Amino acid sequence: MKIDDLEKNLARTPVVAKKLKTDCQAFKKAIDDAVDALNKPKEVDDKLKSLSKDLGALSSGITIAKVVRPIRLVAGRLQTSVKATKRQVDKAEAKAKALDEKAKPIREELKGLSKRIGQFIRKLDQVINQSTAALTKIKKVHGCVKSLQQPLRRVGMAQLNDFTRVTNQPVVVLNTKIGQANDAIKKSKAQLRQIVAQLNKLKQILREIASLRKVINPIMAPLKSLLRALNQKINLKVFSFSIRQILDGLKLPWPFSYLEEAFWKAANSILNPILKALKLDVKLPGIPGLNLLGKINFDPFEKMPDFSGMFDDLTGLFGNLNELLKLFNVSCPPKKSAPKTSEVLTVALKGARPRAMAAWPQRARHPASLD
């Protein structure tokens, strides 16, 4: 193994590291987009829950309002439509809630991964700078040694090649691992974007809910006015009746039956303006797309590689290589008495024992896929 091989491989390191940095930045963006999209099931669930509550209130209000004979038929038709829509909404809300329960842990995990990628990108900046600086230094010494006369040239080349035997393989391994990380990121990024595209379709459901509310809300206000009016009392001397009682069929004892017409007129004077504003002859629009709630598949999230572990492994390889690069002590002209890199490393490792290092928190669910 010669110094030319090391220079060739070490020159590749900042290139592949820069590509990995670019891919990590795009991956982080895709993850952040996924985190935002994973909020959509809860938003849909909340909107459907609120809509169901209002539909229930509307149906109950219509039941009471049907005591008003002129609106009884049209109110009955609307109530049938409201009940059918509420059943549809309740069924969809259960699916939205289940979808959100699945989304919650994934959302939190992706938030952590986004933060971890940000930290890893800073590590990539370090390896880019360190490998570039080391290569510049090595090439400068190499060029100088090649210009020397023998035997100094032979001594210098031997020292450079000895450094290569120690350092080249870790460089090759690191470059390979970086390439594998790029492949894993590329695949997972594509999967993330597919799921985000599915989740973004939930925006259509939110728009349809808003459209349905535009039909319901104009009914609710005058209906509430009608319900309040039904409890309003009309007083006439010693007699007092609510409008609801009058509509149910007022019967006054003789000789006061002639007053019934006065109560009816008073009741109608209150009800007529409200009934004119009450538009019950409407058809509730459906909510297209609710079936999507049962079709969104989160399996790709579950099958993603252990990127935190992957980044930890690469960070470890970065550190190991940097320590080896620091051992470069070849000068030009070379010193015959200078120890070989392999000898320096042997002395440094003599008597050393492996020790456990603190690890980044990792998902135990999946092993790293960098082998």
C-alpha positions as CSV (number, residue, x, y, z in Angstrom):
1,M,0.0,0.0,0.0
2,K,1.5,3.3,-1.1
3,I,1.0,6.9,-0.2
4,D,-0.7,7.5,-3.6
5,D,-3.5,5.2,-2.5
6,L,-4.1,7.1,0.8
7,E,-4.1,10.4,-1.0
8,K,-6.7,9.1,-3.5
9,N,-8.9,7.7,-0.8
10,L,-8.5,10.6,1.6
11,A,-9.3,13.1,-1.2
12,R,-12.7,11.2,-1.6
13,T,-13.5,11.6,2.1
14,P,-14.5,15.4,2.1
15,V,-16.3,14.8,-1.2
16,V,-18.6,12.0,0.1
17,A,-18.9,13.8,3.5
18,K,-20.2,17.0,1.7
19,K,-22.7,14.9,-0.2
20,L,-23.8,13.3,3.1
21,K,-24.2,16.8,4.6
22,T,-26.4,17.9,1.7
23,D,-28.4,14.7,2.0
24,C,-28.7,15.1,5.7
25,Q,-30.0,18.7,5.3
26,A,-32.6,17.5,2.8
27,F,-33.5,14.6,5.1
28,K,-33.9,16.9,8.1
29,K,-36.2,19.1,6.0
30,A,-38.3,16.0,5.0
31,I,-38.4,14.9,8.7
32,D,-39.6,18.4,9.8
33,D,-42.2,18.3,7.1
34,A,-43.4,14.9,8.3
35,V,-43.6,16.2,11.9
36,D,-45.9,19.0,10.7
37,A,-48.0,16.6,8.6
38,L,-48.3,14.3,11.6
39,N,-50.2,17.0,13.4
40,K,-53.0,16.8,10.7
41,P,-54.7,13.7,12.2
42,K,-55.2,15.5,15.5
43,E,-56.4,18.6,13.8
44,V,-59.0,16.5,11.8
45,D,-60.0,14.7,15.0
46,D,-60.6,18.0,16.9
47,K,-62.6,19.4,14.0
48,L,-64.7,16.3,13.6
49,K,-65.3,16.1,17.3
50,S,-66.5,19.7,17.4
51,L,-68.6,19.2,14.3
52,S,-70.2,16.1,15.8
53,K,-71.1,18.1,19.0
54,D,-72.7,20.9,16.9
55,L,-74.6,18.5,14.7
56,G,-76.0,16.9,17.9
57,A,-77.0,20.2,19.2
58,L,-78.6,21.1,15.8
59,S,-80.6,17.8,15.8
60,S,-81.8,18.4,19.4
61,G,-82.8,22.0,18.5
62,I,-84.7,20.8,15.5
63,T,-86.6,18.3,17.6
64,I,-87.8,21.1,19.8
65,A,-88.4,23.5,16.9
66,K,-90.8,21.0,15.3
67,V,-93.5,22.1,17.7
68,V,-93.9,25.0,15.2
69,R,-96.3,23.5,12.7
70,P,-95.3,25.5,9.6
71,I,-91.7,24.3,9.8
72,R,-92.4,20.8,11.0
73,L,-92.1,19.0,7.6
74,V,-88.9,20.8,6.4
75,A,-87.4,20.6,9.8
76,G,-88.0,16.8,9.8
77,R,-86.2,16.4,6.5
78,L,-83.2,18.5,7.7
79,Q,-83.1,16.5,11.0
80,T,-82.8,13.2,9.0
81,S,-79.9,14.7,7.0
82,V,-78.2,16.0,10.2
83,K,-78.5,12.6,11.9
84,A,-77.0,10.8,8.8
85,T,-74.2,13.3,8.6
86,K,-73.5,13.0,12.4
87,R,-73.2,9.2,12.0
88,Q,-70.7,9.6,9.2
89,V,-68.8,12.2,11.2
90,D,-68.7,10.1,14.4
91,K,-67.4,7.1,12.5
92,A,-64.7,9.2,10.8
93,E,-63.8,10.9,14.1
94,A,-63.0,7.5,15.7
95,K,-60.7,6.7,12.8
96,A,-59.0,10.1,13.1
97,K,-58.5,9.6,16.8
98,A,-56.9,6.1,16.2
99,L,-54.7,7.6,13.5
100,D,-53.5,10.4,15.8
101,E,-52.7,7.8,18.5
102,K,-50.4,6.1,16.0
103,A,-48.9,9.5,14.9
104,K,-48.0,10.7,18.4
105,P,-45.0,8.5,19.2
106,I,-43.8,8.7,15.6
107,R,-44.0,12.5,15.7
108,E,-42.0,12.7,19.0
109,E,-39.4,10.3,17.6
110,L,-39.0,12.3,14.5
111,K,-38.5,15.5,16.5
112,G,-35.6,13.8,18.3
113,L,-34.1,12.5,15.0
114,S,-34.3,16.0,13.5
115,K,-32.3,17.4,16.4
116,R,-29.8,14.5,16.1
117,I,-29.3,15.2,12.4
118,G,-28.5,18.8,13.2
119,Q,-25.8,17.7,15.6
120,F,-24.4,15.2,13.1
121,I,-24.2,17.8,10.4
122,R,-21.8,19.8,12.6
123,K,-19.7,16.6,13.0
124,L,-19.7,16.3,9.2
125,D,-18.3,19.9,9.0
126,Q,-15.5,18.8,11.3
127,V,-14.6,15.7,9.3
128,I,-14.6,17.8,6.0
129,N,-12.3,20.3,7.5
130,Q,-10.0,17.8,9.2
131,S,-9.7,15.5,6.2
132,T,-9.0,18.4,3.8
133,A,-6.4,19.9,6.1
134,A,-4.7,16.5,6.6
135,L,-4.7,15.8,2.9
136,T,-3.1,19.2,2.1
137,K,-0.3,18.5,4.7
138,I,0.3,15.0,3.4
139,K,0.5,16.0,-0.2
140,K,2.8,18.9,0.6
141,V,5.3,16.5,2.3
142,H,4.8,13.9,-0.3
143,G,5.6,16.4,-3.1
144,C,8.7,17.6,-1.2
145,V,10.0,14.0,-0.6
146,K,9.6,13.1,-4.3
147,S,11.9,16.0,-5.1
148,L,14.7,14.8,-2.9
149,Q,17.7,12.8,-3.9
150,Q,18.4,9.3,-2.7
151,P,18.8,8.0,0.0
152,L,16.6,10.7,1.7
153,R,13.9,10.2,-0.9
154,R,13.8,6.4,0.0
155,V,13.6,7.2,3.7
156,G,10.8,9.7,3.3
157,M,8.8,7.4,1.0
158,A,9.2,4.5,3.5
159,Q,7.8,6.7,6.3
160,L,4.9,7.9,4.1
161,N,4.0,4.4,3.1
162,D,4.2,3.2,6.7
163,F,1.7,5.9,7.6
164,T,-0.5,4.7,4.7
165,R,-0.5,1.1,6.0
166,V,-1.9,2.4,9.3
167,T,-4.3,5.0,8.0
168,N,-5.6,3.9,4.6
169,Q,-8.0,1.1,5.7
170,P,-9.9,3.3,8.2
171,V,-10.3,5.9,5.4
172,V,-11.7,3.3,3.0
173,V,-14.1,2.0,5.7
174,L,-15.3,5.5,6.5
175,N,-15.9,6.4,2.9
176,T,-17.9,3.1,2.5
177,K,-20.0,3.7,5.6
178,I,-20.7,7.3,4.5
179,G,-21.9,5.9,1.1
180,Q,-24.1,3.4,2.8
181,A,-25.6,6.1,5.0
182,N,-26.4,8.2,1.9
183,D,-28.2,5.2,0.4
184,A,-30.3,4.6,3.6
185,I,-31.2,8.3,3.8
186,K,-32.2,8.5,0.2
187,K,-34.6,5.5,0.6
188,S,-36.1,6.8,3.8
189,K,-36.5,10.3,2.5
190,A,-38.5,9.0,-0.4
191,Q,-40.7,7.0,2.0
192,L,-41.2,10.0,4.2
193,R,-42.4,12.2,1.3
194,Q,-44.9,9.5,0.3
195,I,-46.5,9.5,3.7
196,V,-46.4,13.3,4.0
197,A,-48.2,13.4,0.6
198,Q,-50.9,11.1,2.1
199,L,-51.2,13.1,5.3
200,N,-51.4,16.4,3.3
201,K,-54.6,15.0,1.6
202,L,-56.2,15.4,5.0
203,K,-56.3,19.2,4.2
204,Q,-59.1,18.4,1.8
205,I,-61.1,16.9,4.7
206,L,-60.5,20.1,6.7
207,R,-61.7,22.2,3.8
208,E,-64.8,20.1,3.5
209,I,-65.5,20.4,7.2
210,A,-65.2,24.2,6.8
211,S,-67.7,24.0,3.8
212,L,-70.2,22.1,5.9
213,R,-69.9,24.6,8.7
214,K,-70.8,27.4,6.2
215,V,-74.1,25.6,5.8
216,I,-74.7,24.7,9.4
217,N,-73.7,28.0,11.1
218,P,-76.4,30.2,9.4
219,I,-79.0,27.7,10.7
220,M,-77.7,27.6,14.3
221,A,-78.1,31.3,15.2
222,P,-81.8,31.8,14.2
223,L,-82.6,28.3,15.5
224,K,-81.2,29.3,18.9
225,S,-83.3,32.4,18.7
226,L,-86.4,30.3,18.0
227,L,-85.6,28.0,21.0
228,R,-85.3,31.0,23.3
229,A,-88.5,32.4,21.9
230,L,-90.4,29.2,22.6
231,N,-89.8,29.7,26.3
232,Q,-90.8,33.4,26.2
233,K,-93.9,34.1,28.1
234,I,-96.8,36.2,27.0
235,N,-98.8,37.8,29.7
236,L,-102.4,39.0,29.4
237,K,-103.9,40.2,32.6
238,V,-104.2,37.2,34.9
239,F,-103.1,34.7,32.2
240,S,-99.5,33.9,31.3
241,F,-98.4,31.3,28.8
242,S,-95.1,30.5,27.0
243,I,-95.1,30.5,23.2
244,R,-94.5,26.7,23.4
245,Q,-97.7,26.2,25.4
246,I,-99.6,28.4,22.9
247,L,-98.3,26.3,20.0
248,D,-99.2,23.1,21.8
249,G,-102.8,24.2,21.7
250,L,-104.1,26.9,24.0
251,K,-107.5,26.2,25.6
252,L,-108.9,28.9,27.9
253,P,-111.9,28.3,30.1
254,W,-115.3,29.9,29.2
255,P,-116.0,32.8,29.0
256,F,-112.3,33.7,28.2
257,S,-111.9,31.6,25.0
258,Y,-112.0,34.7,22.9
259,L,-108.6,35.7,24.3
260,E,-107.0,32.6,22.6
261,E,-106.8,34.6,19.4
262,A,-104.9,37.4,21.1
263,F,-102.4,35.0,22.5
264,W,-101.9,33.5,19.0
265,K,-101.4,36.9,17.4
266,A,-98.9,37.9,20.1
267,A,-97.0,34.6,19.6
268,N,-97.0,35.0,15.8
269,S,-95.7,38.5,16.0
270,I,-92.6,37.2,17.8
271,L,-92.2,34.0,15.8
272,N,-92.7,35.3,12.2
273,P,-89.4,37.4,12.0
274,I,-87.5,34.5,13.4
275,L,-89.0,32.0,11.0
276,K,-88.2,34.2,8.1
277,A,-84.6,34.1,9.1
278,L,-84.6,30.4,9.7
279,K,-83.6,28.6,6.5
280,L,-84.2,24.9,7.1
281,D,-84.8,23.9,3.6
282,V,-81.2,23.0,2.9
283,K,-79.2,19.9,2.0
284,L,-76.1,19.2,4.0
285,P,-73.1,18.5,1.8
286,G,-71.1,15.3,2.6
287,I,-67.5,15.2,3.5
288,P,-65.6,13.6,0.7
289,G,-62.3,11.9,1.6
290,L,-63.2,10.6,5.0
291,N,-62.3,7.1,3.8
292,L,-58.7,8.3,3.6
293,L,-58.5,8.2,7.4
294,G,-58.4,4.4,7.3
295,K,-55.9,4.1,4.5
296,I,-52.9,6.0,5.7
297,N,-50.1,3.6,6.4
298,F,-47.4,4.4,8.9
299,D,-45.4,1.1,8.4
300,P,-42.5,2.9,6.6
301,F,-41.9,4.9,9.8
302,E,-41.6,1.7,11.7
303,K,-39.2,0.2,9.2
304,M,-36.8,3.1,9.1
305,P,-33.2,2.2,10.0
306,D,-31.8,3.2,13.4
307,F,-30.4,6.5,12.1
308,S,-29.3,7.7,15.6
309,G,-27.2,4.6,15.9
310,M,-25.9,5.0,12.4
311,F,-24.8,8.6,13.1
312,D,-23.1,7.5,16.4
313,D,-21.1,4.8,14.5
314,L,-20.0,7.3,11.9
315,T,-19.1,9.9,14.5
316,G,-16.9,7.2,16.2
317,L,-15.2,6.5,12.9
318,F,-14.6,10.3,12.4
319,G,-12.9,10.5,15.7
320,N,-10.8,7.4,15.2
321,L,-9.6,8.6,11.8
322,N,-8.8,12.1,13.1
323,E,-6.6,10.5,15.9
324,L,-4.7,8.5,13.3
325,L,-4.2,11.6,11.1
326,K,-2.7,13.4,14.0
327,L,0.0,10.7,14.1
328,F,1.4,12.1,10.8
329,N,5.0,13.2,11.6
330,V,6.8,12.8,8.4
331,S,8.9,15.8,7.6
332,C,10.8,17.0,4.6
333,P,13.6,16.4,4.5
334,P,12.8,13.3,6.6
335,K,14.6,12.4,9.8
336,K,16.1,9.0,9.7
337,S,15.7,8.7,13.5
338,A,12.0,9.5,13.4
339,P,9.9,6.6,14.6
340,K,7.5,4.9,12.1
341,T,3.8,5.7,12.5
342,S,3.1,2.0,13.1
343,E,5.7,2.0,15.9
344,V,4.2,5.1,17.5
345,L,0.8,3.5,17.4
346,T,2.0,0.2,18.8
347,V,3.6,2.0,21.8
348,A,0.5,4.1,22.3
349,L,-1.7,1.0,22.4
350,K,0.6,-1.2,24.5
351,G,-1.1,-2.1,27.7
352,A,-4.3,-0.3,26.7
353,R,-7.6,-1.8,27.6
354,P,-11.0,-1.1,25.9
355,R,-13.3,1.0,28.0
356,A,-17.0,1.6,27.7
357,M,-18.1,5.0,26.3
358,A,-21.4,6.8,26.9
359,A,-23.7,6.3,23.9
360,W,-26.3,8.5,22.4
361,P,-29.9,7.3,23.2
362,Q,-30.8,4.9,20.4
363,R,-33.9,3.1,19.3
364,A,-33.8,-0.5,20.2
365,R,-36.4,-1.4,17.7
366,H,-34.1,-1.7,14.7
367,P,-30.4,-2.4,14.3
368,A,-28.2,0.0,12.4
369,S,-28.0,-1.0,8.7
370,L,-24.5,0.0,7.9
371,D,-22.8,-3.4,7.8
